[in-house]
Amino acid sequence: MIHNTLTKRTVGLALAAALACIAQPAILRAQAGGRGAPPPAAKARAPIDLTGYWTAVISEDWHVRMLTAPKGDFGSGAPGVIEMPGGGKIGTGPNPAFQGNIPYKPEGAQAALRWDPAKDEAEGNSCKAYGAPGIMRLPTHLHITWQDDNTLKVEADFGTQTRLFHFNPPPRAARLDYSNATVLPGEPAKVDAPAGTEPSWQGYSSALWTIMGGTGNFRRGGNLKVVTTRLKPGYYWKNGMPYSGNAVLTEYFRVSQLPDNSSWIRLTQIVEDPEYLTQPYIVNYHFRKLADGSLWKPTPCSVK
Amino acid sequence: MRIRHFAVLALLALFPSRALFAQENSPLDLTGTWRWLPQEDERDRNPGAYPGDYRGMPLNDAARMRGDTYDEEWVSSSPLLACRPRSPGYQAKGLDPMRIDEVVDPVTRQLVAYRISYEKTPGDRMIWLDRRKRPSQYALHSWDGFSTGEFEGDTLEITTTHLKESFERRNGVPTSFRATVIEHISLEEPYLEWTFTVIDPDYLTEPLVRSATYVRAPTLRLPPYPCQPEDTEPGSKYRVAHYLPGANPYLAESGFKYKVPMEGVRGGAETLYPEWRAKGMTLAPPATVEASIKPVYSDDSTRIAERADAQPKRAPVYENAEALHVAGNIYLIAGAGGNITVSAGGDGVILVDSGVAATSDKVLAAVRQVTQMLRPDDTLRDNTSPFANTWQATHAFPDPMIRMIINTSANEEHVGGNEGIRRSPMFQFLGYRDASLSLQVLAHEMVRQRLLDSNAPEMMVPTDTYTADKYTMYRFLNNQAIQIFHMPNAVTDGDSAVFFRRADVIVAGDIYNSEIYPPIDIDKGGTINGEIEALDKLIDMSVTEFMSEGGTMIVPGHGWISDAGDVGYYRDMLMIIRERIQSMIDKGMTLAQVKAAKPTMDYDPEYGRQPGVTARFVEAVYRSLKEKK
């Protein structure tokens, strides 16, 4: 009798546990909407809040980001000024960008050495350093708002630039089939610009949330992935470090908090530019949230 | 029959979801070998920033002064610091490849921790994910500190405390031992994005947020790193390479070479924000590499000692006497005024120092707690059954017997509890039946003299004294030798260091305090030279386990359990300040002028936060040198 009772209780517990596990949302399902229903809008699905006023905090690559460095300064000083112990003068070899920060091919380095700010200004290209691969590196404030339920607007007061992140319906996520231990790949996210999109400083940006957590022992969160194409050739830094019109910029926006309750955007930028780069150029940038827009001060593009 | 059917179905239903549990514990696969990508601040990493280059750092003036007076020869010529590894506040800027492994609970198979091995760090850095509590504030600090991690979405957030003093840039910008480092790690295959934020109440005015990128390097194997400090000439005397304030001739080098105005080179929070650019674009860089830079230090960080002195006087509060393990059978009781060291074992309890009088009850309770942490030796069996022997010995405890107290000095925070402890029934001293061999309270003879001179209560005064340079206890106690070393003319003329040889623990008394300047008392025979010699002796007696970390544990008079690396920093700090004050004396400066010049300003955030400590210390050093003591 006792044995029978225990068995029933055990089975009951097992059933409850099994149902609870099946009902738990898996990480990889997080993007999808309900079966048959259209997925909720990007604004409603946001795992992190990027809206508000933010300020760049320039703690790295300081002299090439905060100021306008000399021509040919790839992050390691003007050509021939700084000597590496046992390695000669930086910026003077066959690839002047060698031992700099940007992984340029010789072609990219030579293009950097042709920087002519007066010519840029005369040709109406004063905004060449304010394009999508450049503006987030500069000393700017950001104002991030939802333009509509599926478009995030990022404005920069430095150079008075606007970026628009267009969310497409989320692609089908990868799925794990535990019955035969296989992974069913998801469909790739759509990142192509609509046909006929003209190249511009800010290009065309496709956006996608990655949502994780919220169950088990880790908190809900995620990131915003943005892929930008259709760029006009421009500069990473104000001293004419170039990227080509074929550059593809992939960014990941994340938000974190510090113990002093300050909120920060952690932005990873990856530029792929086979024309000028030997490998992807990857750097992280940091923006601290501001209480309001009192520091917002739009200024025009400048070649200085 | 039907019930069995359901059970089978239920168990089958569990199988697919078990894998989900495993994922939820570990949303990212951080494991593997990683190599850094040199695409940011490349020159800061290799070969390192120029002297005085603080671009992009929210430093205060105390940190600038530390950096301005830093000479890289210091670390390279120091046997203790030559192999100093990088701390989490800088590590990701270093050139080290790393390997990350999972530590998994063998039963639940849940992820318990990540273990990170860098090419040039001692052992492995552990990132605990099992929500364990942080160690006591009195626990040992290390190069890697104590790290806990928690996942939020696709990011692992790591919080690290208990760090040794280290650096944020290789040109001498310091990170205090009070710093906390917060790291955020995200994965975008094959890249690992590593943001590390230093929060340093001593040397930064706001968090310093930086980042690095690693790329997977599956075929990379970390090479061995047998770092051995350089041999020294016989008889060579250790000196700390440094610049006197205002004497570093290389501070303009970075501004000149990078064409950056000195206001930008000097850093500071305001230079990190967009508003600074308009100002910066109007300023000129130094005209020559030899441009003379005479820094002025004047911000809040330069007034820490004054602010400490201006605090209203409050009676000290001793809320808790906390017991924690040091090594072997040696424990620390902290929070009772001065630190108390406990040797516990089969022979009873030996105390080194007794705290202040008001805490004796708390100290006795902590001693009970310590002795209950001990476990019976499994090899000893007596007339009861093995089970009863073990069970009763671990669940019912007699009061411990305190056999003796050794006092390291006559300071009230170290001898104040002598009377309360001696009057306790727990105090059953070594020479119980023979007062002439009492060995109740042992100290150097000068401690006894000082207490008698100050009319201290009789029960506070040591019953037994020694006068030799070294005093060895007549027998092993708790299975180890105890040696007491006289440290003449350090803080006073009666200081002792107590060495528990088997546990490899040295009790330093006030010769070394991890968080305050030494309370050198010139009128009681203390001198700065004797103090530095005493610290040299402590370092000579110590052996570190690996790369100036661990090994011999050193219990300070106040503060956290330390090792020779910590004492080395402390000794070097005193040597630097001694030279600064000597140079001021050589210029004919009076004590008032020396105090006004604040020769300890850059160290005050770490060691000068208690009222009166800095002024007393500066005066002691001045008088030591002026009076040639």
Contacts between the chains, C-beta under 8 A, distances in Angstrom:
chain1	res1	chain2	res2	distance
A	7	B	3	6.2
A	7	B	7	7.7
A	8	B	3	6.2
A	10	B	7	7.2
A	11	B	3	5.6
A	11	B	6	5.5
A	11	B	7	4.5
A	11	B	10	6.5
A	14	B	7	6.2
A	14	B	10	4.0
A	14	B	11	6.2
A	14	B	14	7.3
A	15	B	6	6.7
A	15	B	10	4.6
A	17	B	10	7.7
A	17	B	14	6.7
A	18	B	10	4.8
A	18	B	11	7.7
A	18	B	13	3.9
A	18	B	14	5.0
A	18	B	17	7.3
A	19	B	13	7.8
A	21	B	13	7.7
A	21	B	14	6.4
A	21	B	17	3.4
A	21	B	18	7.7
A	21	B	20	6.9
A	21	B	21	7.5
A	22	B	13	6.5
A	22	B	17	6.0
A	24	B	17	7.1
A	24	B	20	6.5
A	26	B	20	5.5
A	26	B	23	7.6
A	27	B	23	6.2
A	27	B	24	7.3
A	27	B	27	6.4
A	47	B	153	6.1
A	48	B	153	7.5
A	55	B	273	6.0
A	55	B	274	6.3
A	56	B	273	7.5
A	56	B	274	5.9
A	57	B	209	6.2
A	57	B	272	5.2
A	57	B	273	6.8
A	58	B	56	6.1
A	58	B	272	5.4
A	58	B	273	7.6
A	59	B	56	4.2
A	59	B	57	6.9
A	59	B	58	7.8
A	59	B	208	6.2
A	59	B	209	5.9
A	59	B	210	5.5
A	59	B	272	5.8
A	60	B	40	5.3
A	60	B	41	5.1
A	60	B	56	6.0
A	60	B	210	5.7
A	60	B	211	7.1
A	61	B	40	5.5
A	61	B	41	6.0
A	62	B	55	4.0
A	62	B	56	3.7
A	62	B	264	7.3
A	62	B	271	7.8
A	63	B	55	6.1
A	63	B	258	5.0
A	63	B	259	7.7
A	63	B	260	4.9
A	63	B	264	7.1
A	66	B	56	8.0
A	66	B	264	6.9
A	66	B	271	7.2
A	66	B	276	6.8
A	66	B	277	5.7
A	66	B	280	6.3
A	67	B	260	6.6
A	67	B	264	7.0
A	67	B	277	7.0
A	67	B	280	5.6
A	67	B	281	6.6
A	68	B	281	7.4
A	69	B	258	7.6
A	69	B	259	7.1
A	70	B	259	5.6
A	73	B	258	7.8
A	73	B	259	8.0
A	75	B	40	7.8
A	75	B	41	7.8
A	75	B	42	5.9
A	75	B	43	7.4
A	76	B	42	5.9
A	76	B	43	4.9
A	77	B	43	7.3
A	77	B	257	5.4
A	77	B	258	5.6
A	78	B	259	6.8
A	81	B	257	5.2
A	82	B	43	6.8
A	82	B	257	5.6
A	84	B	47	6.8
A	85	B	47	5.6
A	99	B	42	6.7
A	100	B	42	6.7
A	101	B	38	7.4
A	101	B	39	5.2
A	101	B	40	5.7
A	101	B	41	7.5
A	101	B	42	5.1
A	102	B	39	7.0
A	103	B	39	6.6
A	139	B	273	7.2
A	139	B	274	3.7
A	139	B	276	7.4
A	139	B	277	4.7
A	140	B	274	5.8
A	141	B	274	6.2
A	158	B	274	6.5
A	176	B	19	6.9
A	178	B	15	6.8
A	178	B	16	3.7
A	178	B	19	5.5
A	179	B	16	6.9
A	210	B	154	6.2
A	211	B	153	7.3
A	212	B	27	5.3
A	212	B	153	4.6
A	212	B	154	4.8
A	213	B	27	6.7
A	213	B	151	6.5
A	213	B	152	6.4
A	213	B	153	4.7
A	213	B	154	7.7
A	215	B	24	5.8
A	216	B	21	7.1
A	216	B	24	3.0
A	216	B	25	6.6
A	217	B	24	6.8
A	217	B	25	6.5
A	217	B	151	7.7
A	218	B	24	6.7
A	218	B	25	7.9
A	218	B	27	6.2
A	218	B	150	7.1
A	218	B	151	3.4
A	218	B	152	6.6
A	218	B	153	7.7
A	219	B	150	7.5
A	219	B	151	7.0
A	219	B	152	4.3
A	219	B	153	6.8
A	220	B	152	7.7
A	220	B	153	6.2
A	221	B	152	4.3
A	221	B	153	2.0
A	221	B	154	6.5
A	221	B	155	6.3
A	222	B	153	4.4
A	222	B	154	5.8
A	223	B	153	7.2
A	223	B	154	5.8
A	223	B	155	8.0
A	223	B	186	7.0
A	252	B	186	7.1
A	252	B	188	6.1
A	252	B	193	7.6
A	254	B	153	7.9
A	254	B	154	7.6
A	254	B	155	6.1
A	254	B	184	7.4
A	254	B	186	6.2
A	256	B	152	7.8
A	256	B	155	6.8
A	256	B	157	6.9
A	256	B	184	5.2
A	256	B	195	7.6
A	258	B	182	6.1
A	258	B	197	6.3
A	258	B	199	7.1
A	258	B	207	5.6
A	259	B	180	7.2
A	259	B	182	7.1
A	259	B	199	6.6
A	260	B	199	7.5
A	260	B	207	7.0
A	262	B	207	7.3
A	264	B	209	6.7
A	266	B	184	6.1
A	266	B	186	7.6
A	266	B	193	7.5
A	266	B	195	5.3
A	266	B	211	7.4
A	268	B	186	7.3
A	268	B	188	6.6
A	268	B	191	7.8
A	268	B	193	5.0
A	268	B	213	7.8
A	270	B	188	7.5
A	270	B	191	7.4
A	281	B	39	6.1
A	282	B	37	6.1
A	282	B	39	6.0
A	282	B	191	6.0
A	282	B	213	4.9
A	283	B	39	5.8
A	283	B	40	5.1
A	283	B	211	7.9
A	283	B	213	7.3
A	284	B	40	7.9
A	284	B	193	5.8
A	284	B	195	6.2
A	284	B	211	3.7
A	284	B	212	7.8
A	284	B	213	6.9
A	286	B	195	7.3
A	286	B	209	4.7
A	286	B	211	7.2
A	295	B	274	7.8
A	295	B	275	7.1
A	304	B	281	7.1
